[in-house]
Amino acid sequence: MSDILSTGQRTFTFLGTGTSVGVPMIGCDCAVCQSPNPRNSRYRCSVVIGTPRGNILIDTTPELRLQLLRAKVKLVHAVLYTHYHVDHLFGLDDLRIFPPTLKGSLPIYCTDEVERVIRQAFPYVFDADRQSMTATLLPKLQFHRIDESPFEVLGEEVTPIPLIHHQFNVFGFRIGDVAYCTDVNEIPERSWPLLEGLDVFVVDALRPGKPHPAHFSLDQALEAINRLKPKQAYLTHMAHTMDYDTLIQSLPAGVAPAYDGLSFRF
């Protein structure tokens, strides 16, 4: 993908579209895990949004280095976090390569809850005795606290979308007329108005059939899509029970499974 875009252009790229264990899943011999179709191979969920002022990364998965290399993203200028679960957070150390190029700390936008977990999980990053180490050995981060109020990143207005993820509070994010809502099993009533008038709606759809306590099933995702009626919807956070070829043939018009590397401009 292009690192810096022309004025007014934005590019949304799926870096990963899989569930917390990824696809293929370790030790599984099912048809999807053994599929030769690259669109059935899914890293953990993350996206990057290219803007005229730089690249906004949403979440840092354990495969972050591989994701950015595959997408040819040479620089990240800001990071947003949806929540603190391992599959969305534990690639944070790979961010250390960017501050020297930025000639300053990398801006991190997250809730106080996410910041607290980051500081607990990566204590060495904030150890004052180690701050004199070579610049590339530690991530240099600058936290920006977010809540339910819209905020600005690299000149883009970002609207947080409060979501429910079992017992956890999660944010989706809306930029322009595109909304990204991964890891959700319920959209609170106060959040529906924030999702009106979308061109593109990206939504969690873990599996067909049986509901999950923390994620939308395929049917629940389709119900949300039908209520919002975006111009286009993409499914993400998909488990190994979601076969790309089967889905693409069975979904209604305007709905498609996302896949790693899928990109669109908006």
C-alpha atoms as an extended CHARMM CRD file, in Angstrom:
* protein
*
       266  EXT
         1         1  MET       CA              0.0000000000        0.0000000000        0.0000000000  PROA      1               0.0000000000
         2         2  SER       CA              1.0550000000        3.6070000000       -0.4690000000  PROA      2               0.0000000000
         3         3  ASP       CA              2.5320000000        5.1210000000        2.6980000000  PROA      3               0.0000000000
         4         4  ILE       CA              1.2380000000        8.6700000000        2.1600000000  PROA      4               0.0000000000
         5         5  LEU       CA             -1.8490000000        9.3900000000        0.0770000000  PROA      5               0.0000000000
         6         6  SER       CA             -2.9830000000       12.3980000000       -1.8830000000  PROA      6               0.0000000000
         7         7  THR       CA             -5.1640000000       15.0040000000       -0.2170000000  PROA      7               0.0000000000
         8         8  GLY       CA             -8.6160000000       13.6500000000        0.5810000000  PROA      8               0.0000000000
         9         9  GLN       CA             -7.7690000000       10.0180000000       -0.1110000000  PROA      9               0.0000000000
        10        10  ARG       CA             -7.8190000000        7.2810000000        2.5030000000  PROA      10              0.0000000000
        11        11  THR       CA             -7.0610000000        3.5810000000        2.1460000000  PROA      11              0.0000000000
        12        12  PHE       CA             -8.3900000000        0.9060000000        4.4860000000  PROA      12              0.0000000000
        13        13  THR       CA             -6.3900000000       -2.3450000000        4.5010000000  PROA      13              0.0000000000
        14        14  PHE       CA             -7.1740000000       -5.5360000000        6.4150000000  PROA      14              0.0000000000
        15        15  LEU       CA             -3.9440000000       -6.7930000000        7.9730000000  PROA      15              0.0000000000
        16        16  GLY       CA             -5.7040000000       -9.7170000000        9.6550000000  PROA      16              0.0000000000
        17        17  THR       CA             -9.2460000000      -11.0910000000        9.6480000000  PROA      17              0.0000000000
        18        18  GLY       CA             -9.0010000000      -14.1490000000       11.9080000000  PROA      18              0.0000000000
        19        19  THR       CA            -10.1250000000      -15.0750000000       15.3700000000  PROA      19              0.0000000000
        20        20  SER       CA             -7.8790000000      -15.1510000000       18.4510000000  PROA      20              0.0000000000
        21        21  VAL       CA             -6.1680000000      -18.4310000000       17.4510000000  PROA      21              0.0000000000
        22        22  GLY       CA             -5.8150000000      -17.4860000000       13.7990000000  PROA      22              0.0000000000
        23        23  VAL       CA             -6.5430000000      -19.6320000000       10.7580000000  PROA      23              0.0000000000
        24        24  PRO       CA             -5.1970000000      -22.2290000000       10.1560000000  PROA      24              0.0000000000
        25        25  MET       CA             -5.5110000000      -23.2550000000       13.7930000000  PROA      25              0.0000000000
        26        26  ILE       CA             -2.6520000000      -25.2190000000       15.3380000000  PROA      26              0.0000000000
        27        27  GLY       CA             -3.3250000000      -28.9530000000       15.2140000000  PROA      27              0.0000000000
        28        28  CYS       CA             -6.4710000000      -28.7390000000       13.0850000000  PROA      28              0.0000000000
        29        29  ASP       CA             -6.9590000000      -30.7690000000        9.9090000000  PROA      29              0.0000000000
        30        30  CYS       CA            -10.3490000000      -29.3470000000        8.8860000000  PROA      30              0.0000000000
        31        31  ALA       CA            -11.0120000000      -28.3120000000        5.2970000000  PROA      31              0.0000000000
        32        32  VAL       CA            -10.5890000000      -24.5910000000        5.9860000000  PROA      32              0.0000000000
        33        33  CYS       CA             -7.3440000000      -25.0230000000        7.9400000000  PROA      33              0.0000000000
        34        34  GLN       CA             -5.9720000000      -27.1610000000        5.1120000000  PROA      34              0.0000000000
        35        35  SER       CA             -7.4270000000      -24.9940000000        2.3540000000  PROA      35              0.0000000000
        36        36  PRO       CA             -5.1500000000      -23.9470000000       -0.5270000000  PROA      36              0.0000000000
        37        37  ASN       CA             -7.1940000000      -20.7370000000       -0.8780000000  PROA      37              0.0000000000
        38        38  PRO       CA             -5.0640000000      -17.9150000000        0.6000000000  PROA      38              0.0000000000
        39        39  ARG       CA             -8.2760000000      -16.1130000000        1.5940000000  PROA      39              0.0000000000
        40        40  ASN       CA             -8.8140000000      -18.8210000000        4.2060000000  PROA      40              0.0000000000
        41        41  SER       CA             -5.4650000000      -18.0030000000        5.8350000000  PROA      41              0.0000000000
        42        42  ARG       CA             -6.1150000000      -15.3630000000        8.5020000000  PROA      42              0.0000000000
        43        43  TYR       CA             -3.8120000000      -13.5420000000       10.9020000000  PROA      43              0.0000000000
        44        44  ARG       CA             -5.3170000000      -12.0220000000       14.0450000000  PROA      44              0.0000000000
        45        45  CYS       CA             -7.5280000000       -8.9380000000       13.5290000000  PROA      45              0.0000000000
        46        46  SER       CA             -5.9190000000       -5.6230000000       12.6990000000  PROA      46              0.0000000000
        47        47  VAL       CA             -6.2610000000       -2.9240000000       10.0460000000  PROA      47              0.0000000000
        48        48  VAL       CA             -4.2660000000        0.0350000000        8.8190000000  PROA      48              0.0000000000
        49        49  ILE       CA             -5.8010000000        3.2200000000        7.4620000000  PROA      49              0.0000000000
        50        50  GLY       CA             -3.6420000000        5.2490000000        5.1300000000  PROA      50              0.0000000000
        51        51  THR       CA             -4.3290000000        8.9910000000        5.2160000000  PROA      51              0.0000000000
        52        52  PRO       CA             -2.7180000000       12.0710000000        3.6580000000  PROA      52              0.0000000000
        53        53  ARG       CA             -0.7840000000       12.6180000000        6.9240000000  PROA      53              0.0000000000
        54        54  GLY       CA              0.2710000000        9.0380000000        7.5530000000  PROA      54              0.0000000000
        55        55  ASN       CA             -0.8080000000        5.5570000000        8.6020000000  PROA      55              0.0000000000
        56        56  ILE       CA             -3.2080000000        4.8440000000       11.4550000000  PROA      56              0.0000000000
        57        57  LEU       CA             -2.8790000000        1.3080000000       12.8170000000  PROA      57              0.0000000000
        58        58  ILE       CA             -5.7790000000       -0.2510000000       14.7220000000  PROA      58              0.0000000000
        59        59  ASP       CA             -4.4810000000       -2.8570000000       17.2070000000  PROA      59              0.0000000000
        60        60  THR       CA             -1.1070000000       -4.5980000000       17.4010000000  PROA      60              0.0000000000
        61        61  THR       CA             -1.5530000000       -8.3350000000       16.9080000000  PROA      61              0.0000000000
        62        62  PRO       CA              1.0910000000      -10.9810000000       17.6650000000  PROA      62              0.0000000000
        63        63  GLU       CA              1.7640000000      -11.1480000000       13.8780000000  PROA      63              0.0000000000
        64        64  LEU       CA              2.2310000000       -7.3880000000       13.5150000000  PROA      64              0.0000000000
        65        65  ARG       CA              5.7010000000       -7.5360000000       11.9580000000  PROA      65              0.0000000000
        66        66  LEU       CA              4.5520000000      -10.0900000000        9.3840000000  PROA      66              0.0000000000
        67        67  GLN       CA              1.3630000000       -8.1550000000        8.6770000000  PROA      67              0.0000000000
        68        68  LEU       CA              3.1570000000       -4.8660000000        8.0140000000  PROA      68              0.0000000000
        69        69  LEU       CA              5.7940000000       -6.4950000000        5.8380000000  PROA      69              0.0000000000
        70        70  ARG       CA              3.1530000000       -8.2790000000        3.7700000000  PROA      70              0.0000000000
        71        71  ALA       CA              1.1470000000       -5.0570000000        3.3130000000  PROA      71              0.0000000000
        72        72  LYS       CA              4.3560000000       -3.0850000000        2.5450000000  PROA      72              0.0000000000
        73        73  VAL       CA              3.6290000000       -0.6040000000        5.3310000000  PROA      73              0.0000000000
        74        74  LYS       CA              6.9670000000        1.0610000000        6.0250000000  PROA      74              0.0000000000
        75        75  LEU       CA              5.8910000000        3.4320000000        8.7790000000  PROA      75              0.0000000000
        76        76  VAL       CA              3.1140000000        3.7230000000       11.3580000000  PROA      76              0.0000000000
        77        77  HSD       CA              2.2910000000        7.2430000000       12.5530000000  PROA      77              0.0000000000
        78        78  ALA       CA             -0.3750000000        6.5070000000       15.1950000000  PROA      78              0.0000000000
        79        79  VAL       CA             -2.0320000000        3.5110000000       16.8760000000  PROA      79              0.0000000000
        80        80  LEU       CA             -5.6200000000        3.0700000000       18.0910000000  PROA      80              0.0000000000
        81        81  TYR       CA             -6.6160000000        0.2400000000       20.4150000000  PROA      81              0.0000000000
        82        82  THR       CA            -10.0460000000       -1.3620000000       20.4580000000  PROA      82              0.0000000000
        83        83  HSD       CA             -9.3070000000       -3.2500000000       23.7120000000  PROA      83              0.0000000000
        84        84  TYR       CA             -6.5460000000       -5.0510000000       25.5630000000  PROA      84              0.0000000000
        85        85  HSD       CA             -6.9730000000       -8.7500000000       24.7070000000  PROA      85              0.0000000000
        86        86  VAL       CA             -3.7730000000      -10.5450000000       23.7480000000  PROA      86              0.0000000000
        87        87  ASP       CA             -4.7060000000      -11.0590000000       20.0910000000  PROA      87              0.0000000000
        88        88  HSD       CA             -5.1280000000       -7.2800000000       19.7190000000  PROA      88              0.0000000000
        89        89  LEU       CA             -2.2430000000       -6.0870000000       21.8720000000  PROA      89              0.0000000000
        90        90  PHE       CA              0.7550000000       -8.3780000000       22.1320000000  PROA      90              0.0000000000
        91        91  GLY       CA              2.5750000000       -7.2160000000       19.0060000000  PROA      91              0.0000000000
        92        92  LEU       CA              3.2240000000       -3.8810000000       20.7180000000  PROA      92              0.0000000000
        93        93  ASP       CA              6.9970000000       -4.4020000000       20.9430000000  PROA      93              0.0000000000
        94        94  ASP       CA              7.2010000000       -4.3000000000       17.1310000000  PROA      94              0.0000000000
        95        95  LEU       CA              6.2860000000       -0.6070000000       17.3620000000  PROA      95              0.0000000000
        96        96  ARG       CA              9.7990000000        0.1950000000       18.5930000000  PROA      96              0.0000000000
        97        97  ILE       CA             11.1180000000        0.4920000000       15.0560000000  PROA      97              0.0000000000
        98        98  PHE       CA              9.0050000000        3.5720000000       14.2390000000  PROA      98              0.0000000000
        99        99  PRO       CA              9.9000000000        6.3480000000       16.7510000000  PROA      99              0.0000000000
       100       100  PRO       CA             13.4680000000        6.8470000000       15.4400000000  PROA      100             0.0000000000
       101       101  THR       CA             12.0560000000        7.5430000000       11.9770000000  PROA      101             0.0000000000
       102       102  LEU       CA              9.3100000000        9.7360000000       13.4310000000  PROA      102             0.0000000000
       103       103  LYS       CA             11.9750000000       11.5310000000       15.5130000000  PROA      103             0.0000000000
       104       104  GLY       CA              9.6620000000       11.3680000000       18.4970000000  PROA      104             0.0000000000
       105       105  SER       CA              7.3050000000        9.1420000000       20.4150000000  PROA      105             0.0000000000
       106       106  LEU       CA              4.6050000000        7.1470000000       18.6550000000  PROA      106             0.0000000000
       107       107  PRO       CA              1.1050000000        8.3940000000       19.5750000000  PROA      107             0.0000000000
       108       108  ILE       CA             -1.0820000000        5.7120000000       21.1910000000  PROA      108             0.0000000000
       109       109  TYR       CA             -4.8330000000        6.3260000000       21.5090000000  PROA      109             0.0000000000
       110       110  CYS       CA             -6.5700000000        4.1090000000       24.0620000000  PROA      110             0.0000000000
       111       111  THR       CA             -8.7140000000        4.0350000000       27.1730000000  PROA      111             0.0000000000
       112       112  ASP       CA             -7.2250000000        4.2390000000       30.6630000000  PROA      112             0.0000000000
       113       113  GLU       CA             -8.0220000000        0.5260000000       31.0400000000  PROA      113             0.0000000000
       114       114  VAL       CA             -5.9660000000       -0.3850000000       27.9630000000  PROA      114             0.0000000000
       115       115  GLU       CA             -3.0890000000        1.8620000000       29.0420000000  PROA      115             0.0000000000
       116       116  ARG       CA             -3.0320000000        0.2010000000       32.4650000000  PROA      116             0.0000000000
       117       117  VAL       CA             -2.7660000000       -3.2620000000       30.8840000000  PROA      117             0.0000000000
       118       118  ILE       CA             -0.0300000000       -2.1100000000       28.5000000000  PROA      118             0.0000000000
       119       119  ARG       CA              1.9970000000       -0.7850000000       31.4190000000  PROA      119             0.0000000000
       120       120  GLN       CA              1.5300000000       -4.0680000000       33.3040000000  PROA      120             0.0000000000
       121       121  ALA       CA              2.2570000000       -6.3360000000       30.3340000000  PROA      121             0.0000000000
       122       122  PHE       CA              5.2680000000       -4.3730000000       29.0350000000  PROA      122             0.0000000000
       123       123  PRO       CA              6.8500000000       -2.8720000000       32.1890000000  PROA      123             0.0000000000
       124       124  TYR       CA             10.3130000000       -2.6400000000       30.6020000000  PROA      124             0.0000000000
       125       125  VAL       CA              9.0090000000       -0.0280000000       28.1580000000  PROA      125             0.0000000000
       126       126  PHE       CA              8.3700000000        2.3650000000       31.0330000000  PROA      126             0.0000000000
       127       127  ASP       CA             11.3860000000        1.5870000000       33.2070000000  PROA      127             0.0000000000
       128       128  ALA       CA             13.1110000000        4.9210000000       33.7540000000  PROA      128             0.0000000000
       129       129  ASP       CA             16.4390000000        3.1870000000       34.3310000000  PROA      129             0.0000000000
       130       130  ARG       CA             16.3270000000        1.8100000000       30.7830000000  PROA      130             0.0000000000
       131       131  GLN       CA             15.2700000000        4.9480000000       28.9580000000  PROA      131             0.0000000000
       132       132  SER       CA             18.9060000000        5.7390000000       28.0740000000  PROA      132             0.0000000000
       133       133  MET       CA             19.1270000000        2.5300000000       26.0190000000  PROA      133             0.0000000000
       134       134  THR       CA             19.6150000000        2.7390000000       22.2640000000  PROA      134             0.0000000000
       135       135  ALA       CA             16.5050000000        4.2730000000       20.7340000000  PROA      135             0.0000000000
       136       136  THR       CA             15.5080000000        1.1730000000       18.7760000000  PROA      136             0.0000000000
       137       137  LEU       CA             15.5600000000       -1.1810000000       21.7830000000  PROA      137             0.0000000000
       138       138  LEU       CA             12.4250000000        0.1600000000       23.4530000000  PROA      138             0.0000000000
       139       139  PRO       CA              9.1190000000        1.3800000000       22.0380000000  PROA      139             0.0000000000
       140       140  LYS       CA              8.7960000000        5.1230000000       22.6690000000  PROA      140             0.0000000000
       141       141  LEU       CA              5.0950000000        5.6800000000       23.2530000000  PROA      141             0.0000000000
       142       142  GLN       CA              2.9820000000        8.7270000000       24.0110000000  PROA      142             0.0000000000
       143       143  PHE       CA             -0.4410000000        7.9150000000       25.4100000000  PROA      143             0.0000000000
       144       144  HSD       CA             -3.5470000000        9.8670000000       24.4960000000  PROA      144             0.0000000000
       145       145  ARG       CA             -6.5410000000        9.0030000000       26.6670000000  PROA      145             0.0000000000
       146       146  ILE       CA             -9.7940000000        8.4040000000       24.8050000000  PROA      146             0.0000000000
       147       147  ASP       CA            -13.3780000000        7.9740000000       25.9500000000  PROA      147             0.0000000000
       148       148  GLU       CA            -16.6750000000        8.0420000000       24.0720000000  PROA      148             0.0000000000
       149       149  SER       CA            -16.0220000000       11.5200000000       22.6840000000  PROA      149             0.0000000000
       150       150  PRO       CA            -14.7860000000       11.9750000000       19.0860000000  PROA      150             0.0000000000
       151       151  PHE       CA            -11.1040000000       12.7990000000       18.7870000000  PROA      151             0.0000000000
       152       152  GLU       CA             -8.6290000000       13.7120000000       16.0490000000  PROA      152             0.0000000000
       153       153  VAL       CA             -5.7540000000       11.6030000000       14.7340000000  PROA      153             0.0000000000
       154       154  LEU       CA             -3.5220000000       12.8100000000       11.8880000000  PROA      154             0.0000000000
       155       155  GLY       CA             -6.2030000000       15.2890000000       10.8570000000  PROA      155             0.0000000000
       156       156  GLU       CA             -8.9590000000       12.6380000000       10.7990000000  PROA      156             0.0000000000
       157       157  GLU       CA            -11.9650000000       12.7770000000       13.1040000000  PROA      157             0.0000000000
       158       158  VAL       CA            -12.3870000000        9.4210000000       14.8380000000  PROA      158             0.0000000000
       159       159  THR       CA            -15.6840000000        8.5250000000       16.4850000000  PROA      159             0.0000000000
       160       160  PRO       CA            -15.4570000000        5.7640000000       19.1210000000  PROA      160             0.0000000000
       161       161  ILE       CA            -18.2990000000        3.2280000000       18.9410000000  PROA      161             0.0000000000
       162       162  PRO       CA            -18.9910000000        1.6340000000       22.3550000000  PROA      162             0.0000000000
       163       163  LEU       CA            -19.4690000000       -2.1200000000       21.9560000000  PROA      163             0.0000000000
       164       164  ILE       CA            -20.0690000000       -5.0520000000       24.2760000000  PROA      164             0.0000000000
       165       165  HSD       CA            -17.6710000000       -8.0140000000       24.1250000000  PROA      165             0.0000000000
       166       166  HSD       CA            -19.0490000000      -10.3970000000       26.7600000000  PROA      166             0.0000000000
       167       167  GLN       CA            -17.9430000000       -8.7930000000       30.0670000000  PROA      167             0.0000000000
       168       168  PHE       CA            -15.5380000000       -6.3960000000       28.3970000000  PROA      168             0.0000000000
       169       169  ASN       CA            -15.9680000000       -2.8850000000       27.0450000000  PROA      169             0.0000000000
       170       170  VAL       CA            -14.6250000000       -2.4880000000       23.5200000000  PROA      170             0.0000000000
       171       171  PHE       CA            -14.4890000000        0.3840000000       21.0750000000  PROA      171             0.0000000000
       172       172  GLY       CA            -15.1820000000        0.2170000000       17.3890000000  PROA      172             0.0000000000
       173       173  PHE       CA            -14.0460000000        3.2310000000       15.3930000000  PROA      173             0.0000000000
       174       174  ARG       CA            -15.6710000000        5.3090000000       12.6680000000  PROA      174             0.0000000000
       175       175  ILE       CA            -13.6400000000        7.4790000000       10.2870000000  PROA      175             0.0000000000
       176       176  GLY       CA            -15.7070000000        9.2590000000        7.6830000000  PROA      176             0.0000000000
       177       177  ASP       CA            -18.3840000000        6.8480000000        6.5060000000  PROA      177             0.0000000000
       178       178  VAL       CA            -16.4180000000        3.6980000000        7.3580000000  PROA      178             0.0000000000
       179       179  ALA       CA            -16.8580000000        1.8790000000       10.6840000000  PROA      179             0.0000000000
       180       180  TYR       CA            -14.7250000000       -0.9410000000       12.0690000000  PROA      180             0.0000000000
       181       181  CYS       CA            -16.4440000000       -3.0460000000       14.7570000000  PROA      181             0.0000000000
       182       182  THR       CA            -14.4670000000       -6.1390000000       15.6570000000  PROA      182             0.0000000000
       183       183  ASP       CA            -14.9430000000       -8.1970000000       18.8500000000  PROA      183             0.0000000000
       184       184  VAL       CA            -18.6070000000       -7.5330000000       19.5920000000  PROA      184             0.0000000000
       185       185  ASN       CA            -21.5410000000       -9.6550000000       20.7110000000  PROA      185             0.0000000000
       186       186  GLU       CA            -23.9230000000       -6.7380000000       21.2850000000  PROA      186             0.0000000000
       187       187  ILE       CA            -24.2210000000       -3.1670000000       20.0150000000  PROA      187             0.0000000000
       188       188  PRO       CA            -25.6420000000       -0.9530000000       22.7780000000  PROA      188             0.0000000000
       189       189  GLU       CA            -28.6630000000        1.1370000000       21.8300000000  PROA      189             0.0000000000
       190       190  ARG       CA            -26.7110000000        4.3760000000       22.2380000000  PROA      190             0.0000000000
       191       191  SER       CA            -24.2320000000        3.1990000000       19.6020000000  PROA      191             0.0000000000
       192       192  TRP       CA            -26.6390000000        2.5000000000       16.7450000000  PROA      192             0.0000000000
       193       193  PRO       CA            -27.0440000000        6.2080000000       15.8130000000  PROA      193             0.0000000000
       194       194  LEU       CA            -23.2440000000        6.4570000000       15.5030000000  PROA      194             0.0000000000
       195       195  LEU       CA            -23.3770000000        3.8220000000       12.7660000000  PROA      195             0.0000000000
       196       196  GLU       CA            -26.0310000000        5.4060000000       10.5740000000  PROA      196             0.0000000000
       197       197  GLY       CA            -25.3160000000        6.3890000000        6.9650000000  PROA      197             0.0000000000
       198       198  LEU       CA            -22.2650000000        4.1650000000        6.4850000000  PROA      198             0.0000000000
       199       199  ASP       CA            -20.6490000000        3.4630000000        3.1580000000  PROA      199             0.0000000000
       200       200  VAL       CA            -18.7080000000        0.5270000000        4.6590000000  PROA      200             0.0000000000
       201       201  PHE       CA            -19.4400000000       -1.4430000000        7.8300000000  PROA      201             0.0000000000
       202       202  VAL       CA            -16.8380000000       -3.9520000000        9.0400000000  PROA      202             0.0000000000
       203       203  VAL       CA            -18.2350000000       -6.3010000000       11.6590000000  PROA      203             0.0000000000
       204       204  ASP       CA            -17.3090000000       -9.3240000000       13.7510000000  PROA      204             0.0000000000
       205       205  ALA       CA            -18.7770000000      -12.6150000000       12.4670000000  PROA      205             0.0000000000
       206       206  LEU       CA            -17.0720000000      -15.4500000000       14.2870000000  PROA      206             0.0000000000
       207       207  ARG       CA            -18.9240000000      -18.4930000000       13.0080000000  PROA      207             0.0000000000
       208       208  PRO       CA            -22.1620000000      -19.7710000000       11.4860000000  PROA      208             0.0000000000
       209       209  GLY       CA            -24.8850000000      -21.2750000000       13.6330000000  PROA      209             0.0000000000
       210       210  LYS       CA            -24.3980000000      -21.3610000000       17.3950000000  PROA      210             0.0000000000
       211       211  PRO       CA            -24.1100000000      -17.9320000000       19.0700000000  PROA      211             0.0000000000
       212       212  HSD       CA            -20.9370000000      -17.1430000000       21.0390000000  PROA      212             0.0000000000
       213       213  PRO       CA            -20.9110000000      -15.2820000000       24.3750000000  PROA      213             0.0000000000
       214       214  ALA       CA            -18.3580000000      -12.7260000000       23.1440000000  PROA      214             0.0000000000
       215       215  HSD       CA            -18.8030000000      -12.4980000000       19.3600000000  PROA      215             0.0000000000
       216       216  PHE       CA            -21.5310000000      -12.0800000000       16.7840000000  PROA      216             0.0000000000
       217       217  SER       CA            -22.4270000000      -15.2410000000       14.9440000000  PROA      217             0.0000000000
       218       218  LEU       CA            -22.8640000000      -14.9570000000       11.1930000000  PROA      218             0.0000000000
       219       219  ASP       CA            -26.6390000000      -14.6030000000       11.5920000000  PROA      219             0.0000000000
       220       220  GLN       CA            -26.2620000000      -11.8990000000       14.2450000000  PROA      220             0.0000000000
       221       221  ALA       CA            -23.7990000000       -9.9860000000       12.0690000000  PROA      221             0.0000000000
       222       222  LEU       CA            -26.2250000000      -10.1520000000        9.1550000000  PROA      222             0.0000000000
       223       223  GLU       CA            -29.0180000000       -8.8610000000       11.4010000000  PROA      223             0.0000000000
       224       224  ALA       CA            -26.8720000000       -5.8550000000       12.3460000000  PROA      224             0.0000000000
       225       225  ILE       CA            -25.9950000000       -5.2490000000        8.6950000000  PROA      225             0.0000000000
       226       226  ASN       CA            -29.6430000000       -5.4300000000        7.7050000000  PROA      226             0.0000000000
       227       227  ARG       CA            -30.5580000000       -2.8990000000       10.3890000000  PROA      227             0.0000000000
       228       228  LEU       CA            -27.8420000000       -0.4270000000        9.3320000000  PROA      228             0.0000000000
       229       229  LYS       CA            -28.0460000000       -1.0170000000        5.5710000000  PROA      229             0.0000000000
       230       230  PRO       CA            -24.5400000000        0.1950000000        4.6600000000  PROA      230             0.0000000000
       231       231  LYS       CA            -23.5740000000        0.3470000000        1.0030000000  PROA      231             0.0000000000
       232       232  GLN       CA            -21.0400000000       -2.4270000000        1.6570000000  PROA      232             0.0000000000
       233       233  ALA       CA            -20.3680000000       -4.7060000000        4.6250000000  PROA      233             0.0000000000
       234       234  TYR       CA            -17.3520000000       -6.9050000000        5.3420000000  PROA      234             0.0000000000
       235       235  LEU       CA            -17.1500000000       -9.7410000000        7.8590000000  PROA      235             0.0000000000
       236       236  THR       CA            -14.0460000000      -10.1230000000       10.0220000000  PROA      236             0.0000000000
       237       237  HSD       CA            -12.7470000000      -11.9810000000       13.1130000000  PROA      237             0.0000000000
       238       238  MET       CA            -13.6850000000      -15.2430000000       11.3830000000  PROA      238             0.0000000000
       239       239  ALA       CA            -12.9330000000      -18.7020000000       12.7590000000  PROA      239             0.0000000000
       240       240  HSD       CA            -11.9340000000      -21.8070000000       10.8280000000  PROA      240             0.0000000000
       241       241  THR       CA            -15.6130000000      -22.7250000000       10.4380000000  PROA      241             0.0000000000
       242       242  MET       CA            -15.9760000000      -19.8630000000        7.9280000000  PROA      242             0.0000000000
       243       243  ASP       CA            -14.9300000000      -20.9780000000        4.4440000000  PROA      243             0.0000000000
       244       244  TYR       CA            -14.3650000000      -18.0690000000        2.0720000000  PROA      244             0.0000000000
       245       245  ASP       CA            -15.7240000000      -19.7660000000       -1.0730000000  PROA      245             0.0000000000
       246       246  THR       CA            -18.8530000000      -20.9770000000        0.6950000000  PROA      246             0.0000000000
       247       247  LEU       CA            -19.5070000000      -17.5840000000        2.2500000000  PROA      247             0.0000000000
       248       248  ILE       CA            -18.9850000000      -15.5110000000       -0.8770000000  PROA      248             0.0000000000
       249       249  GLN       CA            -21.6200000000      -17.6060000000       -2.6730000000  PROA      249             0.0000000000
       250       250  SER       CA            -24.1840000000      -17.5490000000        0.1260000000  PROA      250             0.0000000000
       251       251  LEU       CA            -24.1020000000      -13.9650000000        1.4350000000  PROA      251             0.0000000000
       252       252  PRO       CA            -26.5990000000      -11.3200000000        0.3140000000  PROA      252             0.0000000000
       253       253  ALA       CA            -25.6160000000       -8.5710000000       -2.1230000000  PROA      253             0.0000000000
       254       254  GLY       CA            -23.3940000000       -5.9520000000       -0.5530000000  PROA      254             0.0000000000
       255       255  VAL       CA            -21.9610000000       -8.3360000000        2.0490000000  PROA      255             0.0000000000
       256       256  ALA       CA            -18.6510000000      -10.1790000000        1.7070000000  PROA      256             0.0000000000
       257       257  PRO       CA            -16.0940000000      -11.9150000000        3.9180000000  PROA      257             0.0000000000
       258       258  ALA       CA            -13.0010000000       -9.7960000000        4.3220000000  PROA      258             0.0000000000
       259       259  TYR       CA             -9.6000000000      -11.4000000000        3.7950000000  PROA      259             0.0000000000
       260       260  ASP       CA             -6.0540000000      -10.5260000000        4.7570000000  PROA      260             0.0000000000
       261       261  GLY       CA             -4.7400000000       -7.9340000000        2.3340000000  PROA      261             0.0000000000
       262       262  LEU       CA             -8.1380000000       -6.7030000000        1.1210000000  PROA      262             0.0000000000
       263       263  SER       CA             -7.9440000000       -2.9510000000        0.5880000000  PROA      263             0.0000000000
       264       264  PHE       CA            -10.3600000000       -0.2460000000       -0.4620000000  PROA      264             0.0000000000
       265       265  ARG       CA            -10.2980000000        3.5160000000       -0.8350000000  PROA      265             0.0000000000
       266       266  PHE       CA            -12.7880000000        5.8490000000        0.7660000000  PROA      266             0.0000000000
